[in-house]
Amino acid sequence: MEIFLVSVGVILMILGVLGSFLPVLPGPLTSWFGLLVLHFTEGVQLSNTFLIVTLLFAIFIYVLDYIIPAIGTKRFGGSKEGMIGTTLGLVIGLITPIPFGIIIGPFIGALVGEMVHRNDINKALKAAFGSFLGFIASTFLKFIVTVVYLGLFIAKLTEHNASWF
């Protein structure tokens, strides 16, 4: 049972890191569930305080994930269409073989979304840049949190692995 739980925890951790980039997966929350699964193994005991603090932080980052891009978009005069374009551009950038598609896609998507909203290229470029900056900041923050959670997972796992063998 321990190996099964650790395997599920590892899968959740990997999905959490991927969720930093994929808009359909809540990265930090998924990684937190990996920590929670690890807690239920016999060899690893995480304190309730640790689990509560990491959960609250994951929820905080989850909420910020929606606020940061909106702030970036609004600050540079963007629209809802620009934010939708950013998300669509990310998905397209992920599935195309273009190098750096994950970075170029959101910007192109935001630009197209802003051009749909307004025909002024200068305003659309400015708004697309704001949307892109918000997306990059949010993604970077989620990635850092999921990598920290992965590091905690590995540290706790290696700390207690001798008791399993």
C-alpha positions as CSV (number, residue, x, y, z in Angstrom):
1,M,0.0,0.0,0.0
2,E,2.9,2.3,0.8
3,I,4.3,2.0,-2.7
4,F,0.9,2.7,-4.2
5,L,0.5,5.9,-2.1
6,V,4.0,7.1,-2.9
7,S,3.3,6.4,-6.6
8,V,0.1,8.4,-6.5
9,G,1.9,11.2,-4.7
10,V,4.6,11.3,-7.3
11,I,2.0,11.4,-10.1
12,L,0.3,14.3,-8.4
13,M,3.6,16.1,-8.0
14,I,4.4,15.8,-11.6
15,L,0.9,16.9,-12.6
16,G,1.3,19.8,-10.3
17,V,4.5,21.0,-12.0
18,L,2.8,20.6,-15.4
19,G,-0.2,22.4,-14.0
20,S,2.0,25.5,-13.6
21,F,1.9,25.8,-17.4
22,L,-1.4,24.1,-18.3
23,P,-4.5,26.3,-17.6
24,V,-6.7,23.2,-17.0
25,L,-4.7,22.0,-14.0
26,P,-4.4,23.9,-10.7
27,G,-0.7,23.3,-10.2
28,P,0.0,24.2,-6.6
29,L,-3.2,22.6,-5.4
30,T,-2.4,19.4,-7.3
31,S,1.1,19.4,-5.8
32,W,-0.4,19.9,-2.3
33,F,-2.6,16.8,-2.8
34,G,0.7,15.0,-3.5
35,L,1.9,16.1,-0.1
36,L,-1.4,15.0,1.5
37,V,-1.2,11.5,-0.1
38,L,2.4,11.2,1.2
39,H,1.1,12.1,4.7
40,F,-1.1,9.0,4.7
41,T,1.8,6.7,4.2
42,E,3.1,5.0,7.4
43,G,6.7,6.1,6.9
44,V,6.0,9.8,6.6
45,Q,4.1,11.9,9.1
46,L,3.6,15.5,8.1
47,S,2.3,17.8,10.8
48,N,-1.2,19.2,10.6
49,T,0.3,22.7,10.8
50,F,2.5,22.0,7.8
51,L,-0.4,20.7,5.8
52,I,-2.7,23.6,6.7
53,V,0.0,26.2,6.0
54,T,0.9,24.6,2.6
55,L,-2.8,24.3,1.7
56,L,-3.5,27.9,2.5
57,F,-0.5,29.0,0.5
58,A,-1.6,26.8,-2.5
59,I,-5.1,28.4,-2.3
60,F,-3.6,31.8,-2.1
61,I,-1.5,31.2,-5.2
62,Y,-4.6,29.7,-7.0
63,V,-6.5,32.9,-6.3
64,L,-3.5,35.0,-7.4
65,D,-3.4,33.0,-10.6
66,Y,-6.6,34.7,-11.7
67,I,-5.8,38.2,-10.3
68,I,-2.3,38.7,-11.6
69,P,-3.1,38.3,-15.4
70,A,-6.1,40.5,-14.9
71,I,-4.0,43.2,-13.3
72,G,-1.5,43.0,-16.0
73,T,-4.1,43.2,-18.7
74,K,-6.0,46.1,-17.0
75,R,-2.9,48.0,-16.3
76,F,-1.9,48.0,-19.9
77,G,-5.5,48.7,-21.2
78,G,-6.4,45.1,-22.1
79,S,-9.8,43.5,-22.5
80,K,-11.4,40.2,-21.7
81,E,-10.8,39.1,-25.3
82,G,-7.1,39.7,-24.7
83,M,-7.1,37.4,-21.7
84,I,-9.1,34.7,-23.6
85,G,-6.6,35.1,-26.4
86,T,-3.7,34.6,-24.0
87,T,-5.1,31.3,-22.7
88,L,-5.9,30.0,-26.2
89,G,-2.4,31.1,-27.3
90,L,-0.9,29.1,-24.5
91,V,-2.8,25.9,-25.4
92,I,-1.9,26.3,-29.1
93,G,1.7,27.1,-28.1
94,L,1.8,23.9,-26.1
95,I,0.6,21.6,-28.8
96,T,2.6,23.1,-31.7
97,P,6.2,22.1,-32.3
98,I,7.3,25.7,-32.4
99,P,10.3,26.4,-30.2
100,F,9.3,28.6,-27.2
101,G,5.6,28.1,-28.3
102,I,4.6,28.3,-24.6
103,I,6.0,31.8,-24.5
104,I,5.2,33.1,-28.0
105,G,1.7,31.6,-28.0
106,P,0.2,33.6,-25.1
107,F,1.5,36.9,-26.6
108,I,0.2,36.1,-30.1
109,G,-3.1,35.0,-28.6
110,A,-3.4,38.2,-26.5
111,L,-2.6,40.3,-29.6
112,V,-5.2,38.5,-31.7
113,G,-7.8,38.8,-28.9
114,E,-7.1,42.6,-28.6
115,M,-7.3,43.1,-32.3
116,V,-10.7,41.4,-32.3
117,H,-11.7,43.8,-29.5
118,R,-10.2,46.9,-31.2
119,N,-8.6,47.6,-34.5
120,D,-5.8,49.9,-33.1
121,I,-2.6,47.9,-33.4
122,N,-0.7,50.2,-31.0
123,K,-3.3,49.8,-28.2
124,A,-3.6,46.1,-29.0
125,L,0.2,45.6,-28.7
126,K,0.3,47.4,-25.4
127,A,-2.6,45.4,-24.0
128,A,-1.2,42.1,-25.3
129,F,2.1,42.9,-23.7
130,G,0.3,43.5,-20.3
131,S,-1.6,40.3,-20.7
132,F,1.5,38.4,-21.5
133,L,3.4,39.9,-18.6
134,G,0.6,38.9,-16.2
135,F,0.6,35.4,-17.6
136,I,4.3,35.0,-17.3
137,A,4.4,36.4,-13.7
138,S,1.5,34.1,-12.7
139,T,3.1,31.0,-14.4
140,F,6.5,31.7,-12.8
141,L,4.9,32.0,-9.4
142,K,3.0,28.7,-9.8
143,F,6.1,27.0,-11.1
144,I,8.2,28.1,-8.1
145,V,5.6,26.9,-5.6
146,T,5.1,23.5,-7.2
147,V,8.9,23.0,-7.4
148,V,9.2,23.9,-3.7
149,Y,6.4,21.4,-2.9
150,L,8.2,18.8,-5.0
151,G,11.4,19.5,-3.1
152,L,9.5,19.1,0.2
153,F,7.9,15.8,-1.1
154,I,11.3,14.4,-2.0
155,A,12.9,15.5,1.3
156,K,10.2,14.0,3.4
157,L,10.2,10.8,1.3
158,T,14.0,10.3,1.5
159,E,14.0,11.2,5.2
160,H,11.7,8.3,6.0
161,N,12.4,5.7,3.2
162,A,14.6,3.6,5.5
163,S,11.5,2.6,7.5
164,W,9.9,1.0,4.4
165,F,12.7,-1.4,3.5
